[in-house]
Amino acid sequence: MGAEFVPLSLTPILIGTFAAIACALPGNFLILRRQALIGDAISHVVLPGIVVAFLVTGTVAALPMMLGAGAAALVAVAGIEAVRRLGRIEPGAAMGVVFTAMFAGGVLLLERSDTSSVHLDVEHALMGNLESLIWLDATGWGSLLDPAALAYLPPELGRIAVTLAVIVVLLAVFWRPLALATFDEGFARTLGLPVSLIGLGLVAVAALAAVAAFDAVGSIIVIAMFICPPAAARLMTDRLGVQVAWSVVFATLSAVLGYVLAGYGPLWLGMQDAVSAAGMIAAVSGLILAVAAVAGPRRHGAAGAGRAQS
């Protein structure tokens, strides 16, 4: 089994798991700050920025993608303000218009661009290319100790692993001020904490996770993983540290079960073709949230997010 599992399944499962955890970690604070839809917004906004970065540089690399996503975010903010002022509509409606328009623009750019040399097209933008991120040079578990085989690991694995490590370090370093600004913004201000800057930093971390995950798993799992594991974890506890731990467990479970069910589930049901791994991961994460909503110990008190303890 290891001879087949390592080259065909190990790296996609690791990439999916790392992507899910990287999104779930900042997603916990977005949920508690009642800003969950920022994750949804980021996943829509980054697409045109990534496409433009590719058209300019001709490569799908981390730095151009981040710069393109950052520029797209600035355009989105300016567009929301312009629509809100000129149309005299409430901010939520303006956000919906701008985010949808930018995502549609990114899709149109992809359709009119030559992206045959990289995994960047409309299908991959929505569903990712997780199934193709295999490690063909591996021959078994022993390849994990073989430098020659390790040199041919999918580059997406290294990128998402580094991104996850950076996010973990940032949350560990800024845990206390982030928790204070999340649960009691007024008290955090009296302590002299830069509350607005902390909020901006959280959005930047979420954008970093979205861009790193987007290349491998597309926009669907990014949206699901920002919201579903943290929301399910919120229904399990009223302590922040325990909630984050639950969200990591749920994100990991969603990625592993989703990938396995995408490949083998249809076969177990007598079908011949596998289904999208990213789509199944999102579906499993939604199912976990549904179960937590029905049976979670804090399902009746989760609305009081501000009373949670750090």
N, C-alpha and C positions, 0 to 999 in steps of 0.2 A: 504493500500500500504506500509506503514512504517513497518508493521509487517513482510513483505517479503523483502523489500528493505534493511533494516538494516542488517539482518543476511546473505543475499545472495549477495548483491551488494555493500554495503557501503565500506567495507574494501578493496575489489579489486580495486574499483575506487580510493580510497585514496592512495593506494600503487602505482597504475599506475600513478596518478597525481604527487605524490611526486618524483617518479623515473624520470618522464619526466622533471620536473622542476630542479631537481638536475643535470641532464645531460645538460639541456639547459643553465643554468647559466654560467658554464665555457665554454660551446660551443660558447657563444657570443664572447669571447676573442679569441678562436681558429679560428673562422671565420674571425675576423678582422686582425689577425696575419697571415692569409693565411695558417693556419695549421689545416684545418677542418678534413683532413684525419687522424690526430692523434687520434681522437675519434674512427674512424673505426679501426685503428690499435690496440688501447687499447682493444676494444671489442674482437678482435681476439687473442691477446696475453694472456689475463687473463684466457682463458679457460683451457689450459694445467696447468697453475699455480694453479687454483682452484681445478682441478681434483687431481693433485699430493698432494695438501694440504689435501684433503679429504682422500686419500689413506694412508697418513702418520698418520693423527689424528683420522680418523674414524668419523668425524663430520663436518657439514657445519656451521662453526662458523665464526664470522666477522674477528677476529685476524688471524687465520690460512689462511683464504682466502686472506686477504691483504698481508700477508707475501708471500704466494704462488704467487700472482699476481706480487708482487715486484720482486721476484726472476725470474719469467718468463720474466719480462721486461728487466732485466739485461742480461738474456740469449739472448733475441731478439736483444738488442743493440750489443752484442758481435758477434752474428751471422750475422747481417747486415754488420758490419765492415769486418768480415772475408770473406763473399761473395763478397763484394765490392773490397777488395784487391786481393783476389785470382782469382776472375773471371774477374777483371778489367772492371766492368760494373758500370753504373751510380747508385747513391744511391736509386733513386725511384724504379728501377728494383730490387735491392737487398732487399728493404723493402717488395716489393710484394712477392718475393720468400720466405723470412723468415716468414712473417706474415701468409701467406697461409699454409706453411708447419707446423707451430706451431699450427694453428687452426685445421688442419687435424690430427696432432698428438694428440691433446686434444680429438677430436672425437673418434679416435681409442682407446685411453685409456678408455674413457667412455664405449665403446662397449665391452671391455674386462674386465671391473671391475664390482664388485657386488655393485651396488648403490641402491638396492631395498629398503633399509631402509630409504632413503631420496629422495627428489625430485631432482635427479641429473642424467639425462640420456641425450641421444642425442636430443630427442624431446624437453626436457626442456631447454637444452643448447641453442637451436635455438629459441624456441617459448615461453619459460618461463612456469610458472604454475599459472598465475594470476587468472584464473577462479577457482582454487581450494583453494584460500586464503580467504575462507569465515569465518564468525563468527557465528557458529551454536548455541552458548550459548546465543546469543542475542534474545530477544523476541519483540523488538521494540525500539523506540527512548529512552524510559526510561532506557534501558540497558546502555546508555552512562553515567548514574549516578549510576550504580550498580557496586560496587567494585568486587563482585563475578563474574559477567559477564565480566567485564573488564580484569580480570585475565586470561581469555581465548582468548584474542585477538590474531590474528596471529602474531608470533614474527617478521615476515618480516615487519610489519607495524612500529613497534618500531625502527627497524634497519634503515629503509629508512628515517623515520622522524628525527632521530638523525643525520644521514648523511646529510640530507638537511639543518638542523639547523647549523651544523658545516660549511658547504659550504657557507651559507648565512653570517655567522659571519666572516669567512675568507675573503670573497669578500668585506664585509663592511669595515673591518680593513685595508685591503691592496688595496682599490679601487684606490686611487690617484696614488701610484707608479705603479700599474698594468696598469692603463690607460696611464700614461706617457710612460712606456716601450712599450706599444702596438702601440701608435700612433707616437711616435718620440723617437726611441731607442737612437739616437745620443745625443739628448738633455738630456734624462734620464741618460746617462753615465756621461755627464758633471756635473750633479747634484750629482754624486756619488752613484747613485742607482745600486744595483747588478743585472743588466739586465739578465744575464745568470741564476742567482739563481731564479729570478722572473719567467722566462720561465719554469724552472724546477718545481717550485712550482705549476704553472698552470697545468702542465701535471700531477703532483701528485694529485691535486684536481680532475682532470678529471678521473684519475684512481680510486680514492676513489668512485666517483659517479658510475662509470662503475661496480665496484665490488659489491657495495651495491644494484644496480639495477639488476644485472645479476641473482641473486638468484631468484628473483620474475618474471622477464619479459624476461630473455634470451638475446641473443645477437642482435636480430633484432631491437627491440625497442631502445636498447642502441645506435646502429648506427644511427637510424633515429632521435633520440632526441638530439644527439650531433650536428646535422647538420640542420635539417629541421626548427624547430622553430626559432633558431637564424638567419638562412638565410632569412626566411620570414620576421622576424622583421627588418633585415637590409634593406629590400626593403620598409619599412614603414617610416623610419626616418633617419636623419644623426646625431642624438644626442645619445650618449652612454646610458645615463640613461633611455631615452625613449625606446631605442632599447631593453634593458634588460627587461623593463616592458612589451613590446609587446611579447617578447619571452616567458615570464611566462604565458601570456594570451593564446598564441598559444599552448604552451605545455599542459596547463590545458584543453583547448578545445579539443585537440587531444586525450588526455587520456579519458575524459568523453564521448565524442562522439564516439570514437573508441570502448570503452567497450560496450556502449549501442547498437551501430550498429552491433557489433559482436554477441551479444545475440539475438537481436530482428530483425535486418535487414533481415536475411534469412526467418524468420517467416512472415514478411511483404511481402516478395516476393513469398510466398507460399511454401517455403522449410521447411524441418523438423529439420535440424541440425544446430546448431550454428557454427560459425567459430572461428578461433584463435583470442583472444582478442589482444594479442601483435601484430599480423600481421595486424589487422584492425586499431589499434592505429598508426602503422607505415604508413599505407595507407592513413589515414586521415591527418596525418602530412605532407605527400607528397602532398596531394591535397591542403592543405592550402598554401604550398609553391608555388604550381602551380598558384593558384589564386593571390597570392601576386606578382608573377613574371609578371602576365598579367595586374593587376590593381593597384599594389602598387605605392604610390606617388613618391617613390625614385627609381623606377625600372630602370630609365635611368642614374641615377647617383650613383648607389650603388658600382660601380667599384672603385670609389674614396674613398675607406675605410679609407685611411690615412688622408682624410680631415674631417672626422667626428669629432664632438666636444664631449668632455667629460662633 
